[in-house]
Structures are given as C-alpha cells and as structure tokens.
Amino acid sequence: MSDDPLPTPSPNPASDRTTARTAAVIPAAGRGVRLGPGAPKALRTLGGTPMLVHAVRAMADSRAVSLVVVVAPPDGAAEVKSLLDTHALPERTDVLVVPGGESRQESVKLGLDALPPGYDIVLVHDAARPLVPVDTVDTVIEAVRDGAPAVVPVLPLSDTVKQVEPAAAPGGPEPVVATPDRSLLRAVQTPQGFDRATLEHAHATVTGNVTDDAGMVEQLGTTVVAVPGHEEAFKVTRPLDLVLAEAVLARRRLNDGF
C-alpha cells in the first residue's frame, strides 16, 4: 500500500462498459457479535491471516479490479491500514482505507464517496466472505460490462423454506403460513456488481434499512440479474463457519498451493 495519491483513470463513456475500470468496496466496520467477543469479525484470523486480508486479496486477484476501498470501523482506519501494510497484496491493485459509519449502508456510501472519477463499475463485497473464488468475481464484472445495471451471485436453495408469522412471545413457536417454491428462490452472495451511477443513485435515494445493496437498486425499480455463485463464497458468521473456512483454506493450500 502506498500513501501516494491514487491515479485517476480516464473516464469511460456510460454507454460503453466493455473497458470500464472496476473498483471494489469492502465494508468492514461491523463488530460481528455472532462470532463472540473479541476483535471485529473482519479482523479475526483465518489460517493465521485476518479475514479482511483474504477478502481484499480475493478482489485484487481479479485483473479487472484496479482499486479496493476498505471501509474500516469509524475509529479504526489507522489500525486497518497498518494491518494491510503488513501483508502482501497484489501490486497492480491500489488499496485505500477510509473510516466507515454506524451502519453497513452508511459505510458503503462512504466507500463510494471515496472513489475517484473514472471507475464505472463498482463491486460491493462482504469482508466476511473471505474465500470467494476469482472466477465468481470475474463473472459478476462481466455481467455488468455486458449491460446489467446490477448483478448478484446466487446459489439455489437445498432446504425447504417456510414463511412464518412472528411468535406471540420472543422465543415462542412461529405459525407457518406458506411454503414458497424453492425452485424460484436463491441465496445471495457477494461481490455484488453495479454500474456506478446506478449504485450512487440508489444510495442517494433509498433511505430505509436494507440488507444488501441490490435491494436498494430493486427499490428504484431497476432490474437486478443473478449469475451463478460458488459454495466457497459462504459468509463466516458463526464459529462453525470459521471451522469450515479453515478446512476450505487448508484444502486449497494442499491442492492448489493457495
């Protein structure tokens, strides 16, 4: 990482995304309480390396990504920058660390605000998905380059899903009201990819709480398309997820020299 000013790429015509520059925003300001007490989730180690570093490398492994913006905890930008400086990252990719906000939505907005002109495709990636394969990243980028304003990687559901009503009392039984057709349902992963203007418009327009950036774009009435995700792009949220991630990483190092 360098403290020198980031290069400003040449602007691309909005109508031609085939050669558009791509930046990735990684919101990493959350505490990750479901993993238990300790460091923020993004700074927990996986194979001896913080998950955030794995996530940055996953974005930088794509030759299409030339800038990664890491959104740190509001009071932890210096710590995160120091952490990233101690780990080897692809030299072709610039990394910028900015302080985040109190919510994920606010943090992504701050990451967007930090992007220089000329990056017309933006990925938003969860720091807690450290093992997403580069092929998935590239698939999302290509779909945006092909004209989609918003793209999400997805997996089909293997479990039956029930729609329920809230329990009468916290922790009580929840009445089942419907069984959706799971063939029409998908589990959404990241990175989610966007035409930059579309994502910026969504963040300037949608004020309600949302669970992901694609949901904001949907509220604009803009089409979001799905592309195949990958089973290794799972989110590390609970202790058991961390065990699985360690196993995946160990297998990669054994088989692929990762």
C-alpha positions in Angstrom: 0.0 0.0 0.0 1.2 3.5 -0.8 0.3 6.9 0.7 0.8 8.5 -2.7 -2.4 9.9 -4.3 -4.4 7.4 -6.2 -4.2 7.7 -10.0 -7.3 9.0 -11.6 -8.3 6.7 -14.5 -9.7 8.2 -17.7 -13.5 8.4 -17.7 -15.3 5.9 -19.7 -18.5 6.6 -21.7 -21.5 5.5 -19.7 -22.7 3.6 -22.8 -19.6 1.5 -23.2 -18.6 -0.7 -20.2 -16.5 -3.2 -22.1 -13.3 -1.5 -21.0 -14.7 0.2 -17.9 -12.5 0.3 -14.8 -13.6 -1.6 -11.8 -13.3 -0.8 -8.1 -14.4 -2.9 -5.1 -15.8 -1.5 -1.8 -15.4 -3.8 1.2 -17.4 -2.6 4.3 -15.5 -3.9 7.3 -16.8 -1.7 10.1 -19.1 -4.3 11.8 -18.3 -6.0 15.1 -19.5 -9.5 14.2 -21.1 -10.3 17.5 -22.3 -13.7 16.4 -18.7 -14.9 16.3 -18.4 -14.0 20.0 -16.4 -11.4 21.9 -13.0 -10.2 20.7 -11.8 -8.4 17.6 -14.2 -7.2 14.9 -15.2 -10.1 12.6 -13.2 -8.8 9.6 -10.1 -8.9 11.7 -10.5 -12.5 13.0 -7.8 -14.7 11.6 -8.3 -17.5 9.1 -5.3 -19.7 8.5 -3.2 -17.1 10.5 -4.3 -14.2 8.3 -7.1 -11.8 9.1 -10.3 -12.4 7.1 -10.2 -8.9 5.8 -6.8 -9.5 4.1 -8.3 -12.7 2.5 -11.2 -10.6 1.2 -9.0 -7.9 -0.2 -6.9 -10.5 -1.9 -10.0 -12.1 -3.3 -11.0 -8.8 -5.0 -7.4 -8.0 -6.1 -6.9 -11.4 -7.6 -9.2 -10.3 -10.4 -7.2 -8.5 -13.1 -10.2 -6.3 -13.7 -10.2 -4.8 -10.2 -7.7 -1.9 -10.0 -8.8 -0.3 -6.7 -10.1 -1.8 -3.4 -11.6 0.6 -0.9 -11.7 -0.8 2.6 -14.2 0.8 4.9 -12.9 0.5 8.4 -14.5 1.0 11.8 -15.1 4.7 12.4 -12.2 4.9 14.9 -10.1 2.1 13.3 -8.9 3.3 9.9 -5.3 3.7 11.0 -5.3 0.3 12.6 -6.7 -1.3 9.5 -4.3 0.5 7.2 -1.4 -0.7 9.4 -2.7 -4.2 9.3 -3.0 -4.3 5.5 0.5 -2.7 5.1 2.0 -5.8 6.9 0.5 -8.3 4.4 1.5 -8.8 0.8 -1.2 -7.6 -1.7 -1.1 -7.6 -5.5 0.9 -4.6 -6.5 -1.3 -3.9 -9.6 -4.2 -3.1 -7.3 -4.4 0.1 -5.2 -5.9 -0.2 -1.7 -7.5 2.8 0.1 -8.7 2.7 3.7 -11.5 5.1 4.8 -13.4 5.3 8.1 -16.9 3.9 8.0 -20.2 4.7 9.6 -22.6 3.3 12.2 -24.5 1.0 9.6 -23.4 -1.1 6.7 -25.4 1.2 4.4 -23.7 4.3 5.6 -20.3 2.6 5.3 -20.8 1.6 1.7 -21.9 5.1 0.9 -18.7 6.5 2.5 -16.7 4.0 0.4 -18.5 5.1 -2.7 -17.8 8.8 -1.9 -14.1 7.9 -1.7 -13.9 6.5 -5.2 -12.0 8.7 -7.7 -13.7 9.5 -11.1 -13.3 7.0 -13.9 -14.3 3.8 -12.1 -17.6 3.0 -13.7 -18.1 -0.5 -12.3 -18.3 -1.0 -8.5 -18.3 -4.2 -6.6 -19.5 -4.4 -3.0 -18.1 -7.3 -1.1 -18.6 -8.6 2.4 -15.4 -8.8 4.4 -16.9 -11.9 6.0 -16.8 -13.8 2.6 -13.0 -14.3 2.5 -12.9 -17.3 0.2 -14.9 -16.2 -2.9 -13.1 -17.6 -6.0 -11.8 -15.2 -8.6 -14.0 -16.8 -11.3 -17.1 -15.6 -9.4 -15.7 -12.1 -9.1 -15.0 -12.1 -12.9 -18.4 -13.4 -13.7 -20.1 -10.6 -11.9 -17.9 -8.0 -13.5 -18.6 -9.4 -17.0 -22.3 -9.3 -16.5 -22.1 -5.6 -15.6 -19.9 -5.0 -18.6 -22.5 -6.7 -20.8 -25.0 -4.1 -19.7 -26.7 -5.3 -16.5 -27.1 -2.3 -14.0 -26.9 -4.6 -11.0 -25.7 -8.2 -10.6 -25.7 -10.7 -7.7 -24.1 -14.1 -7.5 -26.5 -16.7 -6.2 -26.9 -20.3 -5.2 -30.1 -22.4 -5.4 -31.5 -23.4 -2.0 -31.2 -27.0 -0.9 -33.5 -26.7 2.1 -37.3 -26.3 2.1 -38.2 -22.8 3.1 -41.2 -21.8 5.3 -42.8 -18.4 5.6 -43.9 -17.8 9.2 -45.7 -15.2 11.3 -43.9 -13.7 14.3 -44.2 -15.6 17.5 -46.6 -14.4 20.2 -43.7 -14.2 22.6 -39.9 -14.0 22.0 -38.6 -17.5 21.5 -42.0 -19.0 21.2 -43.4 -21.1 18.3 -43.9 -19.4 15.0 -47.0 -20.3 12.9 -46.2 -21.4 9.4 -48.2 -19.5 6.8 -46.7 -20.7 3.5 -44.1 -22.9 1.8 -42.6 -21.0 -1.1 -41.5 -22.8 -4.2 -37.7 -23.1 -3.5 -37.0 -23.6 -7.3 -37.7 -19.8 -7.6 -35.6 -18.8 -4.6 -31.9 -18.1 -4.4 -29.4 -17.4 -1.7 -27.5 -14.2 -2.5 -23.7 -13.9 -2.1 -21.2 -11.2 -2.8 -19.5 -9.4 -4.5 -22.5 -7.7 -5.9 -21.7 -5.6 -9.0 -23.1 -2.4 -10.2 -23.0 0.3 -12.8 -21.5 3.1 -10.6 -24.2 5.7 -11.5 -26.9 3.2 -10.6 -25.4 2.4 -7.2 -24.8 6.0 -6.3 -28.4 6.9 -7.3 -29.7 4.1 -5.0 -27.6 5.3 -2.1 -28.8 8.9 -2.6 -32.5 7.9 -3.0 -33.2 4.9 -0.7 -33.3 5.8 3.0 -34.9 2.7 4.5 -33.0 -0.1 6.1 -32.0 -2.8 3.6 -29.9 -6.0 3.9 -27.9 -5.5 0.7 -27.1 -3.0 -2.0 -29.0 -4.9 -4.7 -32.1 -4.5 -2.5 -31.6 -0.7 -2.7 -31.4 -0.9 -6.5 -34.6 -3.0 -6.6 -36.4 -0.3 -4.8 -35.6 2.1 -7.7 -37.5 -0.3 -10.0 -34.2 -1.2 -11.7 -33.6 -4.8 -12.8 -31.1 -6.9 -10.8 -29.9 -10.0 -12.5 -28.5 -13.2 -10.9 -25.4 -15.1 -12.0 -24.0 -18.4 -10.6 -22.3 -18.0 -7.3 -20.0 -20.5 -5.6 -20.3 -22.7 -2.5 -17.0 -21.4 -1.2 -18.2 -17.8 -1.1 -20.2 -18.5 2.1 -20.3 -15.9 4.8 -18.3 -16.5 8.0 -20.8 -15.5 10.7 -20.8 -18.2 13.4 -18.0 -20.3 14.9 -18.9 -23.3 12.8 -18.5 -21.2 9.7 -15.0 -20.4 10.8 -14.2 -24.1 11.1 -15.5 -24.8 7.6 -13.5 -21.8 6.2 -10.3 -23.2 7.8 -11.0 -26.6 6.2 -11.5 -24.9 2.7 -8.3 -22.9 3.1 -6.3 -25.9 4.2 -7.6 -27.9 1.2 -6.7 -25.0 -1.2 -3.2 -24.8 0.2 -2.7 -28.5 -0.1 -4.2 -28.9 -3.6 -3.6 -25.6 -5.3 -0.7 -24.0 -3.4 -3.0 -21.2 -2.4 
